[in-house]
Amino acid sequence: MDYELTNEQKGLQEDMAKFCQGEIAPRARLLDEGPKDKVGEIIRENLKKLTKVNYLGLGLDIHYGGKGLDLVSQCIAHEELAKACASTFLSAWSSAYMFGAMLNLFGADEQKDRYLPGVVKADIIGALAYTEPDAGVDIAGIKTIAEKKGDKWVINGTKDLVTNAPIADVFLVLAYTDKDAGSETGMALFIVDKDTKGLSIGSPIETMGLRGASIAGISLKDCEVSDDSILGGESGKGFDQLERILEIGRIGMATISIGIGMACMDKATQYAKDRRAFGRQIGKFQEIGFKLADMFTYNDLGRMLTYRAAWGFEQGEKEAGILASCAKLFASEATTNIANWALQVFAGHGYVKGTDIERLYRDARFCEIGGGTSEIQRSIIAKDVLDKFMS
């Protein structure tokens, strides 16, 4: 792999950085502090702003208005958005990737035609609903059931922690279609529009960080959808489809980690240059300088692991999924450390509510949880290692 960015990638990086710092970053604090009923409006506005650089179509098929960029190029753009506003990144990622890319990969042509052009233009906001209160990462443990009745499917169940739920126009909902068949062949993902009878969306959930990302639970009670609402048109493939998108999705979670880490480092470095104590810049004290050095190193290592995993997916490498877990694990835990060091550089001034570094500190903690916890990533990596050396 050549780690040198192409001229096109360098141009993408510059354009995204300029746009995100000018258009998105100034609204990050407003998203963090604003009331939930206003936050959704701001996120919708931000998603519309991102259409100016076709961000929502980075990885989608050109036929549907996307750019069709490779995963490494997508990571470059994602980092700049996450650095400017992690909440906006998470919302955009949930719509364009967790919903849009899922449809792009597995959807039938008529399903893609119906939704993807709207997703690219932010006229349609998508969401993926798969976790449940009693299941979490245990996908096989979900209780949502879809029963076939004539030419309709009737869905009953509850989903929680659905990113974009309060502002979504359409959901991908995971449900059992044949409980006896088990998770691997007995599940399907259903496309459910927000105005479908029987679908209700809960109140927005207050979170510690990433407060700008609208999150809520949804309930489906005798929710009727047509046979052609099954993603790809064939029942029994939901588990594999979800596993695939979550596997590649770890790249996105690694990227948001790097973006937050870079924002922390930039702000801590600037503060270390501006703040003076005992007659000199505090950055010239070894204790502060070493923290800045570690921040740079951790960010750079996280980025290299992420690019390596992204490139592996592009090349069709068998190990790409494991590399994505490695990247997500390292980058997320690195960002927790980076945010902690950055707060330490700011000292008491960083502990004040409403400061950028206080917000970033809270946002960073999500990275070790979202997209599969650190414990889950270690389990995935350990299983792979053990399988390789089984006699």
Contacts in CASP RR format, 6 or more apart in sequence:
PFRMAT RR
TARGET T0000
AUTHOR 0000-0000-0000
METHOD contacts of the structure
MODEL  1
MDYELTNEQKGLQEDMAKFCQGEIAPRARLLDEGPKDKVGEIIRENLKKL
TKVNYLGLGLDIHYGGKGLDLVSQCIAHEELAKACASTFLSAWSSAYMFG
AMLNLFGADEQKDRYLPGVVKADIIGALAYTEPDAGVDIAGIKTIAEKKG
DKWVINGTKDLVTNAPIADVFLVLAYTDKDAGSETGMALFIVDKDTKGLS
IGSPIETMGLRGASIAGISLKDCEVSDDSILGGESGKGFDQLERILEIGR
IGMATISIGIGMACMDKATQYAKDRRAFGRQIGKFQEIGFKLADMFTYND
LGRMLTYRAAWGFEQGEKEAGILASCAKLFASEATTNIANWALQVFAGHG
YVKGTDIERLYRDARFCEIGGGTSEIQRSIIAKDVLDKFMS
1 307 0 8 1.000
1 308 0 8 1.000
1 311 0 8 1.000
1 312 0 8 1.000
3 304 0 8 1.000
3 307 0 8 1.000
5 13 0 8 1.000
5 76 0 8 1.000
8 73 0 8 1.000
9 72 0 8 1.000
9 73 0 8 1.000
9 76 0 8 1.000
12 69 0 8 1.000
12 73 0 8 1.000
12 76 0 8 1.000
12 77 0 8 1.000
13 76 0 8 1.000
13 77 0 8 1.000
13 80 0 8 1.000
15 53 0 8 1.000
16 53 0 8 1.000
16 55 0 8 1.000
16 76 0 8 1.000
16 77 0 8 1.000
16 80 0 8 1.000
16 81 0 8 1.000
17 80 0 8 1.000
17 83 0 8 1.000
19 52 0 8 1.000
19 53 0 8 1.000
20 80 0 8 1.000
20 81 0 8 1.000
20 83 0 8 1.000
20 84 0 8 1.000
20 85 0 8 1.000
21 84 0 8 1.000
22 84 0 8 1.000
23 49 0 8 1.000
23 52 0 8 1.000
24 46 0 8 1.000
24 49 0 8 1.000
24 50 0 8 1.000
24 81 0 8 1.000
24 84 0 8 1.000
24 85 0 8 1.000
24 88 0 8 1.000
25 84 0 8 1.000
25 85 0 8 1.000
27 42 0 8 1.000
27 46 0 8 1.000
27 85 0 8 1.000
27 88 0 8 1.000
28 84 0 8 1.000
28 85 0 8 1.000
28 86 0 8 1.000
28 87 0 8 1.000
28 88 0 8 1.000
28 356 0 8 1.000
28 359 0 8 1.000
29 354 0 8 1.000
29 356 0 8 1.000
29 359 0 8 1.000
30 42 0 8 1.000
31 39 0 8 1.000
31 42 0 8 1.000
31 43 0 8 1.000
31 85 0 8 1.000
31 87 0 8 1.000
31 88 0 8 1.000
31 211 0 8 1.000
31 212 0 8 1.000
32 87 0 8 1.000
32 209 0 8 1.000
32 211 0 8 1.000
32 212 0 8 1.000
32 354 0 8 1.000
32 359 0 8 1.000
33 211 0 8 1.000
33 354 0 8 1.000
34 211 0 8 1.000
36 166 0 8 1.000
36 203 0 8 1.000
36 204 0 8 1.000
36 206 0 8 1.000
36 214 0 8 1.000
37 204 0 8 1.000
39 204 0 8 1.000
39 211 0 8 1.000
39 212 0 8 1.000
39 214 0 8 1.000
40 166 0 8 1.000
40 167 0 8 1.000
40 212 0 8 1.000
40 214 0 8 1.000
42 212 0 8 1.000
43 87 0 8 1.000
43 88 0 8 1.000
43 91 0 8 1.000
43 167 0 8 1.000
43 212 0 8 1.000
43 213 0 8 1.000
43 214 0 8 1.000
44 122 0 8 1.000
44 125 0 8 1.000
44 167 0 8 1.000
46 85 0 8 1.000
46 88 0 8 1.000
46 91 0 8 1.000
46 92 0 8 1.000
47 56 0 8 1.000
47 88 0 8 1.000
47 91 0 8 1.000
47 92 0 8 1.000
47 95 0 8 1.000
47 122 0 8 1.000
47 125 0 8 1.000
48 122 0 8 1.000
50 56 0 8 1.000
50 81 0 8 1.000
50 88 0 8 1.000
50 92 0 8 1.000
50 122 0 8 1.000
51 120 0 8 1.000
51 121 0 8 1.000
51 122 0 8 1.000
53 77 0 8 1.000
54 65 0 8 1.000
54 66 0 8 1.000
54 67 0 8 1.000
54 120 0 8 1.000
55 77 0 8 1.000
55 81 0 8 1.000
55 92 0 8 1.000
55 96 0 8 1.000
56 92 0 8 1.000
56 95 0 8 1.000
56 96 0 8 1.000
56 119 0 8 1.000
56 120 0 8 1.000
56 121 0 8 1.000
56 122 0 8 1.000
57 65 0 8 1.000
57 66 0 8 1.000
57 67 0 8 1.000
57 68 0 8 1.000
57 96 0 8 1.000
57 119 0 8 1.000
57 120 0 8 1.000
58 66 0 8 1.000
58 67 0 8 1.000
58 68 0 8 1.000
58 69 0 8 1.000
58 73 0 8 1.000
58 74 0 8 1.000
58 77 0 8 1.000
58 96 0 8 1.000
59 66 0 8 1.000
59 67 0 8 1.000
59 68 0 8 1.000
59 69 0 8 1.000
59 74 0 8 1.000
59 96 0 8 1.000
59 101 0 8 1.000
59 104 0 8 1.000
60 66 0 8 1.000
60 67 0 8 1.000
60 68 0 8 1.000
60 96 0 8 1.000
60 100 0 8 1.000
60 101 0 8 1.000
60 104 0 8 1.000
60 116 0 8 1.000
60 119 0 8 1.000
60 120 0 8 1.000
61 68 0 8 1.000
61 104 0 8 1.000
61 112 0 8 1.000
61 116 0 8 1.000
62 68 0 8 1.000
64 104 0 8 1.000
64 112 0 8 1.000
64 113 0 8 1.000
64 116 0 8 1.000
64 117 0 8 1.000
64 120 0 8 1.000
65 116 0 8 1.000
65 117 0 8 1.000
65 120 0 8 1.000
66 120 0 8 1.000
69 77 0 8 1.000
70 310 0 8 1.000
70 314 0 8 1.000
71 248 0 8 1.000
71 251 0 8 1.000
71 310 0 8 1.000
71 311 0 8 1.000
71 313 0 8 1.000
71 314 0 8 1.000
72 307 0 8 1.000
72 310 0 8 1.000
72 311 0 8 1.000
72 314 0 8 1.000
74 310 0 8 1.000
75 251 0 8 1.000
75 252 0 8 1.000
75 255 0 8 1.000
75 306 0 8 1.000
75 307 0 8 1.000
75 310 0 8 1.000
78 89 0 8 1.000
78 93 0 8 1.000
78 252 0 8 1.000
78 255 0 8 1.000
78 256 0 8 1.000
79 255 0 8 1.000
79 258 0 8 1.000
79 259 0 8 1.000
79 262 0 8 1.000
79 303 0 8 1.000
80 259 0 8 1.000
81 88 0 8 1.000
81 89 0 8 1.000
81 92 0 8 1.000
82 89 0 8 1.000
82 255 0 8 1.000
82 256 0 8 1.000
82 258 0 8 1.000
82 259 0 8 1.000
82 260 0 8 1.000
83 259 0 8 1.000
83 260 0 8 1.000
83 261 0 8 1.000
83 262 0 8 1.000
83 263 0 8 1.000
83 266 0 8 1.000
84 263 0 8 1.000
86 210 0 8 1.000
86 256 0 8 1.000
86 259 0 8 1.000
86 260 0 8 1.000
86 360 0 8 1.000
86 363 0 8 1.000
86 366 0 8 1.000
87 210 0 8 1.000
87 211 0 8 1.000
87 212 0 8 1.000
87 213 0 8 1.000
87 363 0 8 1.000
88 212 0 8 1.000
89 256 0 8 1.000
90 163 0 8 1.000
90 210 0 8 1.000
90 213 0 8 1.000
90 256 0 8 1.000
91 125 0 8 1.000
91 163 0 8 1.000
91 164 0 8 1.000
91 167 0 8 1.000
91 212 0 8 1.000
91 213 0 8 1.000
91 214 0 8 1.000
93 252 0 8 1.000
93 256 0 8 1.000
94 126 0 8 1.000
94 127 0 8 1.000
94 128 0 8 1.000
94 163 0 8 1.000
94 164 0 8 1.000
94 213 0 8 1.000
95 119 0 8 1.000
95 122 0 8 1.000
95 124 0 8 1.000
95 125 0 8 1.000
95 126 0 8 1.000
95 127 0 8 1.000
95 164 0 8 1.000
95 168 0 8 1.000
96 119 0 8 1.000
96 120 0 8 1.000
97 245 0 8 1.000
97 249 0 8 1.000
97 252 0 8 1.000
98 126 0 8 1.000
98 127 0 8 1.000
98 128 0 8 1.000
98 163 0 8 1.000
98 172 0 8 1.000
98 245 0 8 1.000
98 249 0 8 1.000
99 115 0 8 1.000
99 119 0 8 1.000
99 126 0 8 1.000
99 127 0 8 1.000
99 128 0 8 1.000
99 170 0 8 1.000
99 171 0 8 1.000
99 172 0 8 1.000
100 115 0 8 1.000
100 116 0 8 1.000
100 119 0 8 1.000
100 126 0 8 1.000
101 245 0 8 1.000
101 248 0 8 1.000
102 128 0 8 1.000
102 172 0 8 1.000
102 189 0 8 1.000
102 231 0 8 1.000
102 241 0 8 1.000
102 245 0 8 1.000
103 111 0 8 1.000
103 112 0 8 1.000
103 115 0 8 1.000
103 116 0 8 1.000
103 119 0 8 1.000
103 172 0 8 1.000
103 191 0 8 1.000
103 231 0 8 1.000
104 112 0 8 1.000
104 116 0 8 1.000
105 241 0 8 1.000
105 244 0 8 1.000
105 245 0 8 1.000
106 189 0 8 1.000
106 231 0 8 1.000
106 232 0 8 1.000
106 237 0 8 1.000
106 241 0 8 1.000
107 231 0 8 1.000
107 232 0 8 1.000
107 233 0 8 1.000
108 228 0 8 1.000
108 232 0 8 1.000
108 233 0 8 1.000
110 228 0 8 1.000
111 191 0 8 1.000
111 228 0 8 1.000
111 231 0 8 1.000
111 232 0 8 1.000
115 124 0 8 1.000
115 170 0 8 1.000
115 191 0 8 1.000
118 124 0 8 1.000
119 125 0 8 1.000
119 126 0 8 1.000
124 169 0 8 1.000
124 170 0 8 1.000
125 164 0 8 1.000
125 167 0 8 1.000
125 168 0 8 1.000
125 169 0 8 1.000
125 170 0 8 1.000
126 164 0 8 1.000
126 168 0 8 1.000
126 169 0 8 1.000
126 170 0 8 1.000
126 171 0 8 1.000
126 172 0 8 1.000
127 162 0 8 1.000
127 163 0 8 1.000
127 164 0 8 1.000
127 165 0 8 1.000
127 168 0 8 1.000
127 170 0 8 1.000
127 171 0 8 1.000
127 172 0 8 1.000
128 162 0 8 1.000
128 163 0 8 1.000
128 171 0 8 1.000
128 172 0 8 1.000
128 245 0 8 1.000
129 159 0 8 1.000
129 162 0 8 1.000
129 165 0 8 1.000
129 171 0 8 1.000
129 172 0 8 1.000
129 173 0 8 1.000
129 174 0 8 1.000
129 217 0 8 1.000
129 218 0 8 1.000
130 139 0 8 1.000
130 142 0 8 1.000
130 159 0 8 1.000
130 172 0 8 1.000
130 173 0 8 1.000
130 174 0 8 1.000
130 242 0 8 1.000
131 137 0 8 1.000
131 159 0 8 1.000
131 160 0 8 1.000
131 161 0 8 1.000
131 162 0 8 1.000
132 141 0 8 1.000
132 142 0 8 1.000
132 143 0 8 1.000
132 144 0 8 1.000
132 157 0 8 1.000
132 158 0 8 1.000
132 159 0 8 1.000
132 160 0 8 1.000
133 158 0 8 1.000
133 160 0 8 1.000
134 141 0 8 1.000
134 143 0 8 1.000
135 141 0 8 1.000
135 142 0 8 1.000
135 143 0 8 1.000
137 372 0 8 1.000
137 373 0 8 1.000
137 376 0 8 1.000
139 174 0 8 1.000
139 183 0 8 1.000
139 239 0 8 1.000
139 242 0 8 1.000
139 243 0 8 1.000
140 182 0 8 1.000
140 183 0 8 1.000
140 239 0 8 1.000
141 183 0 8 1.000
142 174 0 8 1.000
142 175 0 8 1.000
142 176 0 8 1.000
143 157 0 8 1.000
143 158 0 8 1.000
144 155 0 8 1.000
144 156 0 8 1.000
144 157 0 8 1.000
144 158 0 8 1.000
144 159 0 8 1.000
144 173 0 8 1.000
144 174 0 8 1.000
144 175 0 8 1.000
144 176 0 8 1.000
144 220 0 8 1.000
145 155 0 8 1.000
145 156 0 8 1.000
145 157 0 8 1.000
145 175 0 8 1.000
145 176 0 8 1.000
145 179 0 8 1.000
146 153 0 8 1.000
146 154 0 8 1.000
146 155 0 8 1.000
146 175 0 8 1.000
146 176 0 8 1.000
146 177 0 8 1.000
146 188 0 8 1.000
146 190 0 8 1.000
147 153 0 8 1.000
147 154 0 8 1.000
147 156 0 8 1.000
148 177 0 8 1.000
151 226 0 8 1.000
151 227 0 8 1.000
152 224 0 8 1.000
152 225 0 8 1.000
152 226 0 8 1.000
152 227 0 8 1.000
153 177 0 8 1.000
153 190 0 8 1.000
153 224 0 8 1.000
153 225 0 8 1.000
153 226 0 8 1.000
153 227 0 8 1.000
153 229 0 8 1.000
153 230 0 8 1.000
154 222 0 8 1.000
154 223 0 8 1.000
154 224 0 8 1.000
155 173 0 8 1.000
155 175 0 8 1.000
155 190 0 8 1.000
155 192 0 8 1.000
155 220 0 8 1.000
155 223 0 8 1.000
155 224 0 8 1.000
155 225 0 8 1.000
156 220 0 8 1.000
156 221 0 8 1.000
156 222 0 8 1.000
156 223 0 8 1.000
157 175 0 8 1.000
157 219 0 8 1.000
157 220 0 8 1.000
157 221 0 8 1.000
158 217 0 8 1.000
158 218 0 8 1.000
158 219 0 8 1.000
158 220 0 8 1.000
159 173 0 8 1.000
159 217 0 8 1.000
159 218 0 8 1.000
159 219 0 8 1.000
159 220 0 8 1.000
160 217 0 8 1.000
161 205 0 8 1.000
161 215 0 8 1.000
161 217 0 8 1.000
162 168 0 8 1.000
162 171 0 8 1.000
162 215 0 8 1.000
162 216 0 8 1.000
162 217 0 8 1.000
162 218 0 8 1.000
163 213 0 8 1.000
163 214 0 8 1.000
163 215 0 8 1.000
164 213 0 8 1.000
164 214 0 8 1.000
164 215 0 8 1.000
165 171 0 8 1.000
165 201 0 8 1.000
165 202 0 8 1.000
165 214 0 8 1.000
165 215 0 8 1.000
165 216 0 8 1.000
165 217 0 8 1.000
165 218 0 8 1.000
166 201 0 8 1.000
166 202 0 8 1.000
166 204 0 8 1.000
166 214 0 8 1.000
166 215 0 8 1.000
166 216 0 8 1.000
167 214 0 8 1.000
168 194 0 8 1.000
168 201 0 8 1.000
169 193 0 8 1.000
169 194 0 8 1.000
170 191 0 8 1.000
170 192 0 8 1.000
170 193 0 8 1.000
170 194 0 8 1.000
171 191 0 8 1.000
171 192 0 8 1.000
171 193 0 8 1.000
171 194 0 8 1.000
171 199 0 8 1.000
171 218 0 8 1.000
172 189 0 8 1.000
172 190 0 8 1.000
172 191 0 8 1.000
172 192 0 8 1.000
172 231 0 8 1.000
173 189 0 8 1.000
173 190 0 8 1.000
173 192 0 8 1.000
173 218 0 8 1.000
173 220 0 8 1.000
174 187 0 8 1.000
174 188 0 8 1.000
174 189 0 8 1.000
174 238 0 8 1.000
174 242 0 8 1.000
175 187 0 8 1.000
175 188 0 8 1.000
175 189 0 8 1.000
175 190 0 8 1.000
176 182 0 8 1.000
176 183 0 8 1.000
176 186 0 8 1.000
176 187 0 8 1.000
177 186 0 8 1.000
177 187 0 8 1.000
177 188 0 8 1.000
177 235 0 8 1.000
177 236 0 8 1.000
178 185 0 8 1.000
178 186 0 8 1.000
178 235 0 8 1.000
178 236 0 8 1.000
179 186 0 8 1.000
181 236 0 8 1.000
183 239 0 8 1.000
184 239 0 8 1.000
184 240 0 8 1.000
185 236 0 8 1.000
185 239 0 8 1.000
186 235 0 8 1.000
186 236 0 8 1.000
186 238 0 8 1.000
186 239 0 8 1.000
187 236 0 8 1.000
187 237 0 8 1.000
187 238 0 8 1.000
187 239 0 8 1.000
187 242 0 8 1.000
188 230 0 8 1.000
188 231 0 8 1.000
188 235 0 8 1.000
188 236 0 8 1.000
188 237 0 8 1.000
188 238 0 8 1.000
189 230 0 8 1.000
189 231 0 8 1.000
189 238 0 8 1.000
189 241 0 8 1.000
189 242 0 8 1.000
190 225 0 8 1.000
190 229 0 8 1.000
190 230 0 8 1.000
190 231 0 8 1.000
191 225 0 8 1.000
191 229 0 8 1.000
191 230 0 8 1.000
191 231 0 8 1.000
192 199 0 8 1.000
192 220 0 8 1.000
192 223 0 8 1.000
192 225 0 8 1.000
192 229 0 8 1.000
193 199 0 8 1.000
194 201 0 8 1.000
196 223 0 8 1.000
196 224 0 8 1.000
196 225 0 8 1.000
197 223 0 8 1.000
197 224 0 8 1.000
198 220 0 8 1.000
198 221 0 8 1.000
198 222 0 8 1.000
198 223 0 8 1.000
198 224 0 8 1.000
199 218 0 8 1.000
199 219 0 8 1.000
199 220 0 8 1.000
199 223 0 8 1.000
200 218 0 8 1.000
200 219 0 8 1.000
200 221 0 8 1.000
201 216 0 8 1.000
201 217 0 8 1.000
201 218 0 8 1.000
202 216 0 8 1.000
202 217 0 8 1.000
202 218 0 8 1.000
202 219 0 8 1.000
203 216 0 8 1.000
204 214 0 8 1.000
204 215 0 8 1.000
204 216 0 8 1.000
205 215 0 8 1.000
205 216 0 8 1.000
205 217 0 8 1.000
207 213 0 8 1.000
207 215 0 8 1.000
207 366 0 8 1.000
208 362 0 8 1.000
208 365 0 8 1.000
208 366 0 8 1.000
209 359 0 8 1.000
209 362 0 8 1.000
209 363 0 8 1.000
209 365 0 8 1.000
209 366 0 8 1.000
210 362 0 8 1.000
210 363 0 8 1.000
210 366 0 8 1.000
227 233 0 8 1.000
231 237 0 8 1.000
231 238 0 8 1.000
231 241 0 8 1.000
246 371 0 8 1.000
246 372 0 8 1.000
247 321 0 8 1.000
247 324 0 8 1.000
248 313 0 8 1.000
248 321 0 8 1.000
248 324 0 8 1.000
249 324 0 8 1.000
249 371 0 8 1.000
250 309 0 8 1.000
250 321 0 8 1.000
250 324 0 8 1.000
250 325 0 8 1.000
250 327 0 8 1.000
250 328 0 8 1.000
250 371 0 8 1.000
250 372 0 8 1.000
250 377 0 8 1.000
251 306 0 8 1.000
251 309 0 8 1.000
251 310 0 8 1.000
251 313 0 8 1.000
251 324 0 8 1.000
251 327 0 8 1.000
251 328 0 8 1.000
252 328 0 8 1.000
253 328 0 8 1.000
253 331 0 8 1.000
253 332 0 8 1.000
253 367 0 8 1.000
253 370 0 8 1.000
253 371 0 8 1.000
253 372 0 8 1.000
254 302 0 8 1.000
254 305 0 8 1.000
254 306 0 8 1.000
254 309 0 8 1.000
254 324 0 8 1.000
254 327 0 8 1.000
254 328 0 8 1.000
254 330 0 8 1.000
254 331 0 8 1.000
254 332 0 8 1.000
255 306 0 8 1.000
255 331 0 8 1.000
256 367 0 8 1.000
257 302 0 8 1.000
257 328 0 8 1.000
257 331 0 8 1.000
257 332 0 8 1.000
257 334 0 8 1.000
257 335 0 8 1.000
257 364 0 8 1.000
257 367 0 8 1.000
258 299 0 8 1.000
258 302 0 8 1.000
258 303 0 8 1.000
258 306 0 8 1.000
258 331 0 8 1.000
258 335 0 8 1.000
259 335 0 8 1.000
260 335 0 8 1.000
260 338 0 8 1.000
260 339 0 8 1.000
260 360 0 8 1.000
260 363 0 8 1.000
260 364 0 8 1.000
260 367 0 8 1.000
261 295 0 8 1.000
261 298 0 8 1.000
261 299 0 8 1.000
261 334 0 8 1.000
261 335 0 8 1.000
261 338 0 8 1.000
261 339 0 8 1.000
261 342 0 8 1.000
261 360 0 8 1.000
261 364 0 8 1.000
262 299 0 8 1.000
263 356 0 8 1.000
263 360 0 8 1.000
264 295 0 8 1.000
264 335 0 8 1.000
264 338 0 8 1.000
264 339 0 8 1.000
264 341 0 8 1.000
264 342 0 8 1.000
264 357 0 8 1.000
264 360 0 8 1.000
264 361 0 8 1.000
264 364 0 8 1.000
265 292 0 8 1.000
265 295 0 8 1.000
265 296 0 8 1.000
265 299 0 8 1.000
265 338 0 8 1.000
265 342 0 8 1.000
267 342 0 8 1.000
267 356 0 8 1.000
267 357 0 8 1.000
267 360 0 8 1.000
268 291 0 8 1.000
268 292 0 8 1.000
268 295 0 8 1.000
268 341 0 8 1.000
268 342 0 8 1.000
268 345 0 8 1.000
268 346 0 8 1.000
268 357 0 8 1.000
269 292 0 8 1.000
271 282 0 8 1.000
271 345 0 8 1.000
271 346 0 8 1.000
271 349 0 8 1.000
272 281 0 8 1.000
272 282 0 8 1.000
272 283 0 8 1.000
272 288 0 8 1.000
272 289 0 8 1.000
272 292 0 8 1.000
272 345 0 8 1.000
273 281 0 8 1.000
273 283 0 8 1.000
274 281 0 8 1.000
275 281 0 8 1.000
275 282 0 8 1.000
275 283 0 8 1.000
276 282 0 8 1.000
277 285 0 8 1.000
282 288 0 8 1.000
282 345 0 8 1.000
283 289 0 8 1.000
283 292 0 8 1.000
288 345 0 8 1.000
291 341 0 8 1.000
291 342 0 8 1.000
291 344 0 8 1.000
291 345 0 8 1.000
292 345 0 8 1.000
294 337 0 8 1.000
294 338 0 8 1.000
294 341 0 8 1.000
295 338 0 8 1.000
295 341 0 8 1.000
295 342 0 8 1.000
298 334 0 8 1.000
298 335 0 8 1.000
298 337 0 8 1.000
298 338 0 8 1.000
299 334 0 8 1.000
299 338 0 8 1.000
301 330 0 8 1.000
301 334 0 8 1.000
302 327 0 8 1.000
302 330 0 8 1.000
302 331 0 8 1.000
302 334 0 8 1.000
303 331 0 8 1.000
305 323 0 8 1.000
305 326 0 8 1.000
305 327 0 8 1.000
305 330 0 8 1.000
305 331 0 8 1.000
306 327 0 8 1.000
306 331 0 8 1.000
308 323 0 8 1.000
308 327 0 8 1.000
309 320 0 8 1.000
309 321 0 8 1.000
309 323 0 8 1.000
309 324 0 8 1.000
309 326 0 8 1.000
309 327 0 8 1.000
312 319 0 8 1.000
312 320 0 8 1.000
312 323 0 8 1.000
313 320 0 8 1.000
313 321 0 8 1.000
313 324 0 8 1.000
317 323 0 8 1.000
322 380 0 8 1.000
322 381 0 8 1.000
322 384 0 8 1.000
325 377 0 8 1.000
325 380 0 8 1.000
325 381 0 8 1.000
326 377 0 8 1.000
326 381 0 8 1.000
328 371 0 8 1.000
328 372 0 8 1.000
328 377 0 8 1.000
329 374 0 8 1.000
329 377 0 8 1.000
329 378 0 8 1.000
329 381 0 8 1.000
331 367 0 8 1.000
332 367 0 8 1.000
332 368 0 8 1.000
332 374 0 8 1.000
333 368 0 8 1.000
333 374 0 8 1.000
335 364 0 8 1.000
335 367 0 8 1.000
336 364 0 8 1.000
336 365 0 8 1.000
336 367 0 8 1.000
336 368 0 8 1.000
338 364 0 8 1.000
339 357 0 8 1.000
339 360 0 8 1.000
339 361 0 8 1.000
339 363 0 8 1.000
339 364 0 8 1.000
339 365 0 8 1.000
340 361 0 8 1.000
342 357 0 8 1.000
342 360 0 8 1.000
342 361 0 8 1.000
343 350 0 8 1.000
343 351 0 8 1.000
343 357 0 8 1.000
343 358 0 8 1.000
343 361 0 8 1.000
346 355 0 8 1.000
346 357 0 8 1.000
349 355 0 8 1.000
350 357 0 8 1.000
350 358 0 8 1.000
351 358 0 8 1.000
352 358 0 8 1.000
368 374 0 8 1.000
END
